[in-house]
Amino acid sequence: MLAIIDYQMGNLRSVQKGFEKVGHPATITSDPAVLERASKVVLPGVGAFGDAIAELRRRDLIEPIRAAIDSGKPFLGICLGLQLLFDVGYEGGRFEGLGVLSGECVRFELPHEFKVPHMGWNRLLIRRPAPLLKGLSERTYCYFVHSYYVVPKDRGVIATETDYGGEFCSMIWRDNVFATQFHPEKSQADGLKMLKNFAELA
């Protein structure tokens, strides 16, 4: 079973429909028992870092998320779901994240010709051939909507970068943990291919 974590801060139905389109039904849930039974877990997210952590804590989902990751089952973070995996975020203050990966989530500081939020299609610069990228070309473009981006302490976890006034981390991969700053569910055929690759991980 593939479980999508519901904490009222993600485009849950879009993610669920993306998996359905590639032949892999997914359950939307906020029940820790369901997350424990799931073979794969997805943490989507749209909104502010601090609000998201507060909502995960209110719903007693922090430890189930960490337990899912520690169990070794495939785990996918999307957009805010990537950012929350890191130690700290600075959106509207300073907030502790899940601490799964070392690093921070910071706001774009760019020349005036670059609009923030970064919104639209941009190319993935592949740094490591992550399993999520299987079958995709070096010319893969994905859809982004974000004002903040992650800065991992260990650059070895970076799977792709993207150039927007300078290169930033757009996908991470460490062991069973995958996470994207872009929205695969909104990235047409290439994004759906990534969801399929994730759903079919052993």
Phi, psi and omega in degrees: 000137177257124184246134175252124185285125180260111173227026174064025180223030179216162174277071190299316184294324178297319178294315179300316180295325177299314178294321178299321181297333180258016171085023182227093178302145181228147180259129174271126187207152169239016182269114180305327180294324178291319177299322180295323181282338185296146177275336178216148184229139180238131176246096177276186176169137173220128180135200187268142182306308184297318178297320182294314179298319179298320181289320176298320179292318181298326181268008180056045182253353182299306183292320175301324177294312179298321180295320178299316179293314181296335181289341180094358179288148180302135184228132181235122172258141181234125176058250176302330177295335170287310186300321183294341181290344186268175188294318190207147174232153188241027180275104181076023182141198177242122185228135177287136176266199182285339177069022177288324178235144180279132179146188184221165179245117188235162182275146172302132170238098192232159172303156190299338182285348177260118181283143173236124012288152169290118186221126177129196186270137178210156187277144172271126175262106188284121179257330177219139182282075181294149178305330178297336185266005181303129178084001180260153184268172175289354181252031182282129176246142179228167186260128183242146167211100182193153176249346182238155180215159184268148175237093181291141174293323178260105181293348179293344179275351183286124176262320175222153169238165179221143183263115172218089186068023188131154185279137176228161180288122180246352173203139175241156174210121172218115180054243182270003184256123176236145176202142183237140173282329177281173180255100179299327181291347178247009187255030174054218190299318182293320178295318178296325177299320177296317178298320178296316178301318179295313183297335183258010173298142180288000000 
